[in-house]
Amino acid sequence: MANRVMNNGPAPRDNVPPPPCSPPPDEPGSPHGNGNGPLRRTIKIINPLGLHWRIAERFSRTAKTFVCAVRVWHGESRADGKSPTDLILLVALPGTELVLEVDGDDAATALEPLTSILASSSGEDYAI
Amino acid sequence: MNLTNFLVREAITPRFSALPAPVDARDPEAVMQLKEHITGQMCGALQQAGCFGANDLPDIVRAVMARERIGTTGIGQGIAIPHTRHPAVDRLIGTLAIAPEGLPFCSLDERPAYVFVLLLSPHDQPGAHLRALEAVVRTMRNEEFVTRLRACQTREEIWHLLETAAPGW
């Protein structure tokens, strides 16, 4: 399921000099960044409720199990992936493309589970 | 979005009434009963303000509690945002309440909640809900504002503060 919504291509704006607070582009053909730098993945939010509190809370709780830095970008807005309130400030509506960026010792291990949470399509319809 | 765009002025609750006896924060079931009490008062205030009919009130409270049971909406730093989607409302609405002494809410930081913002939204407006969540989180990150909010005694004071001093964006 997750693969269907992931775009492993270069991060956005890779032909434009990045502003100081935006994620630098990956090298073309290098879906997971380069060298020892951060790993990135572009993820489209397909959950019909968008990135709501439950997803943000689950994502941050999972992110905290890794030592690597976890950042989520929405355009030029950056959230600390270990803070659910930071993630809420991204206002990621259905259809939004986010860039997940992990950087540190266990970044490669963190990428898949974190991607799965953001890419989940489950609606979690709690309203009765 | 500003909080005054969706909070219902007439439903703002400066103080909860008739709270049950102090609850052991380590007792999840007792805290859940307290949450139901709080939710009932806040939803009741919205109903009294004419936001939906009395017949819908029990089901709305039940929906908020169903959401609460699958994960706390106590986001930490003294703030709780209980919420649900429900067909009884045709646009996003909300209300705000204050508990000056703090109440256990099983918050993420395990500390009491002092400010409660309850959100109700229709099923088909996820964007409005996310923008409201963002507005609440952004506003409540301002510690000075929250301190002033917690000191408010009346609905008028709260509304005036929201209109004049809420962090803008």
Boltz contact constraints between the chains, C-beta under 6 A:
constraints:
  - contact:
      token1: [A, 49]
      token2: [B, 126]
      max_distance: 6.0
  - contact:
      token1: [A, 50]
      token2: [B, 126]
      max_distance: 6.0
  - contact:
      token1: [A, 50]
      token2: [B, 130]
      max_distance: 6.0
  - contact:
      token1: [A, 54]
      token2: [B, 71]
      max_distance: 6.0
  - contact:
      token1: [A, 85]
      token2: [B, 75]
      max_distance: 6.0
  - contact:
      token1: [A, 85]
      token2: [B, 137]
      max_distance: 6.0
  - contact:
      token1: [A, 88]
      token2: [B, 133]
      max_distance: 6.0
  - contact:
      token1: [A, 88]
      token2: [B, 134]
      max_distance: 6.0
  - contact:
      token1: [A, 88]
      token2: [B, 137]
      max_distance: 6.0
  - contact:
      token1: [A, 89]
      token2: [B, 134]
      max_distance: 6.0
  - contact:
      token1: [A, 91]
      token2: [B, 130]
      max_distance: 6.0
  - contact:
      token1: [A, 91]
      token2: [B, 131]
      max_distance: 6.0
  - contact:
      token1: [A, 91]
      token2: [B, 134]
      max_distance: 6.0
  - contact:
      token1: [A, 93]
      token2: [B, 127]
      max_distance: 6.0
  - contact:
      token1: [A, 126]
      token2: [B, 66]
      max_distance: 6.0
  - contact:
      token1: [A, 126]
      token2: [B, 67]
      max_distance: 6.0
  - contact:
      token1: [A, 126]
      token2: [B, 70]
      max_distance: 6.0
  - contact:
      token1: [A, 127]
      token2: [B, 63]
      max_distance: 6.0
  - contact:
      token1: [A, 127]
      token2: [B, 84]
      max_distance: 6.0
  - contact:
      token1: [A, 127]
      token2: [B, 85]
      max_distance: 6.0
  - contact:
      token1: [A, 127]
      token2: [B, 86]
      max_distance: 6.0
  - contact:
      token1: [A, 128]
      token2: [B, 62]
      max_distance: 6.0
  - contact:
      token1: [A, 128]
      token2: [B, 63]
      max_distance: 6.0
  - contact:
      token1: [A, 128]
      token2: [B, 66]
      max_distance: 6.0
